[in-house]
Every structure is written in C-alpha cells, then in structure tokens.
C-alpha cells in the first residue's frame, strides 16, 4: 500500500492547518476545523476531517504513523476518525489479530466511550486510547459538550495553542466552578504563554475575533471556523 503514500521529507517539527470547520446542519461532515503537526518524529492530527486519507496521501505520510487527537464529538470535528479506523482495518485484514496495529486516539475516555455509543462499536477493537505526551497540555472549555483545547510545546521553545470550540468568555469569579477547571477554561493553567493561537471563532457558542484579540494580544493569531 505504500505506493499511495510516497514518503516526503518533512521538517522535524511543524504545525499545519488542514481546514476550517462549519457547524451548520447542512454542511456537517463536509468541513472540519483540523490540524496536522509533527513532534518527536511522530505525526498528530487534531480532529481529522472526512478527507484525511487524501490529505495524508498528498503529504506523503503513512496513516499507520498518525496519532489522532479528538477534542469533542461534533460533526465538524470528528468525521475522519471512522475513515482512519476503517482504513486501518482494511489494510491489515490479512494479518493475524495479534499483529494488527490499532489506531491511536488521544482524548478523554468518556469521549471515546460516547463515540462508540454514537457511531456503533464496529471499530472499537481497532482503536486504542493513548495518553497525551508531556509536550501537549490540554484544558477543558465551556462548549456544548465535553471539549478540550490543545497546546503543543515544540523543541524550539515555541508553543501553539489550538483553542478548540469554546464560548470565548472567561468564567466569572462568582460562578460555581472548581478552580482547576476555571483556570483551564481561562487558559491560565498553561505553563507558557502561547506564541501562536489558532482559534475557532464565530457567533453564539464561539468567541468573536475581538475577544480572541483581547485575550491573546501578544500572540500571533489565526482564525478558523
């Protein structure tokens, strides 16, 4: 199968935006806010889009080398997980079960459990829950469901923050929210201020560009969604 994924030389570290999502009902599953990055020789894709296999093919990346980060279960963030899981299953169909490689997914255990509940358990044997490496910090956001942000620290010292879906509002001091959750939602838990912020923006349950500009005025800002 490797002829489909002719290896290309990539920088030792990079962060690439793959797409900008659209949560409208008539386009869910077609567009995804997603990103691909490399760190420590490993490839990670955040919220893989439905066309993830084509993207990896164009980039010359073997899907068997990819780790999935799933921030939450919305149709404009999770459609590529099933595509990758099906590919893993098909490409290894002739191997004994003990030799097959599972698709590594980094997320909250409850998120993965809910994914199988929502989409069926067909791919459950071929997906493995992996822990987050130490160079990735996550934090809960105040989105509609269980959602987290992703901050990646590179060897260069630079940090890229993928804010994920959130309302954009900091939690008021008088709100009945545990302190550690409040810090994550407000991004004050990060050990380093981000150098680059990639933010999902929009109306309603997403922050405005003005809110992101105010909160991360010292960082380079990129807007998706």
N, C-alpha and C positions, 0 to 999 in steps of 0.2 A: 504493500500500500504506500510505501514511502515516495513513489513517483508523484503522488498527489501533493506532497509536502516537501518540495525540493528545499533543502536546508539553505538558509541565508545567514549571512553574518549580521548579528545584531550587536549594538553596544552592550557592554557588561550590565549597564543599568539604563532603563528608560521607562517613561510613562507616556502612554498613548491613549487619547480619547478615541473610542470606536464609534460612538454615536450619541445622539441626543434624543431622549425619550419623548413620548407623547401619551399622557394618561387618558386621552379622550376615548370614550367607549368604542367608537367606530374605527379606531386605529390601534387599540391594544394588541400587542403581539407583533405588530409590524415595526415599531421603532422602540429602541431601548437606550436609556442612559447607561453607557457601559464604557469600560476602560480595560486596557491591557498594560501590564508592566512586568519588568524583569528585575529580579533582585537575588543575589547569591546564586546566580546560574539557573534560577527557577522562574517559570512564567506563571503569572496570575492574571485571571480575567475577572473583573468585577461585574456582576450581573450580566452574564453573557446574552447577547441578542440571538434571535432566531437564526440569523445567517452566520453564526460564529464559525462554523466549519469552513465556509468560503473565505472568511476573513483570515483564519489561520493558514489556509492554503496560500493565499496571496502573500502572507508574511513569511511563508516557508517554515512554519512552526508545527511540529508534530503534536497533534492533540494529546497524545499519551504523555506529553511533558507539561501539560497545563493543569493548574490548580484553580478551582472555581471559588470565588468569594460571592456569597449570596446574601445581599443586605436585607431583603424582605420579599414577601410574596405578593407582588403586583404584576399585572400582565405586561407592563412596560419595563420590567426589571428581571424577570425570571424565565423568559421563553426559551433561552438557549440551553438550559440545564438538561431538559429532556432530549434535545438534539445531540448533545455530547454523550449523554448516557447511552442513547441508542447506538451511536457510533462505536463507543467502547464495547458494547455488547456484540455488535455485528462483526467488528474487526477481530475479535477474539473468540468467535463462535467455535472454531475448531480446536481450541486449546482446552486441556483439562481444567476443571473449575479451580483447582488449587494453584494453577499458573496464571490465572486471569488477573489483570490489574483493575482495581476499582477506580472510578472517577473520584478524585479527592475534592471534597467540598468543605469549605471553611465557613461556618455560620453558627448560629445558636442551635442547640439540639432541638428546641421546641420548633424553630423554623423548619428544620429538616423533617421533623415528625409531621408538621402540618402540610409540608409539600407532598409527602407520600399520601396523606389523607385526602388532599385536594385533587391530586393527579393520578392516584392509584399507586399500588405497590409494585408495579411491574419492574421498575428499575431499582427497587430497594437493594437487592443483592449486589448490584453493580456500582453502588455509591457508598463511599466511606467518609464519615465525619472526621475531619482533621483539625488539630488545634492551630491557633494562629501563632506564627513565629514571633519572636521578640521584637522584630523591627516593624511590626504592624500594631498600632493602637486602635482599638475600636471604642465607640461610645454610643449609648442609646440616644435616639432622637424622639421628638414628640410628634411622630407621624401617625397615620391612622391605625397601623398595627405594629407588630414587633419589628423595629427597624434600627439599624445602626450605621454610624459613619465609619470611615476607614482612613487612617493616617499612616502613611508609609515613610519611614526614615531610610534614606539611602546612605551608602558609604561616604558619599561626598559631603554629608552633613545636612543636605537639603531635605526638607520634608514636604510631601504633597498630601493635602487633605482633600478627600472625597467626602463632601458633607452628607451625601445621601439625601433622601427626602425628609424634610423637617418643616415646621411651621415658620421658622425664622425668628420667633420671639423667644427671648430668654425667659426662664421661669421666674415669676415674681417671688420676692423674699418670703411673702406670707403664704405661698402655696404649700399644701401638704405633700411635699415630695422629698424623699430621702436625699441627704446632702450629696452622696456619691453619684446619684442619678442626676441631680441638678447640675453638678459640675460637668457631667458628660454631655448633657443637652446644651449647656452653655459653652462647651469646648474648653473650659478652664482646667480640665483634667490632663490636657496634653502636656507632656514634659518639655516640649519645644514649640514655639510659635511657628505655624506653617509658613513656608516660603511661597508656596503655590496653593491656591484654594480653587477647587472645581466644585461649583455649587449648582444644585438643582434649584431653579428659580421659576416663579410664576405666581399666579394668584391663589387665593384660598389657603390650602394647607402647605403651600410652598412660600419661601421668603421672596421679597422683592429684591431687585438689583440694588436699590438704595440701602436696604437692610444689610445685605452682604458687604457692600462697600463700606458702610459704617463700622461693621464688626471687624473686618479684616483689611483695614485701610493700608497696612504696611506690607501686605502680601500681593503677589501677582494674582489676579482673579480671572477665572474663565467660567462662563455661564453655559449650562446645558439645561435641557427640559423646556 
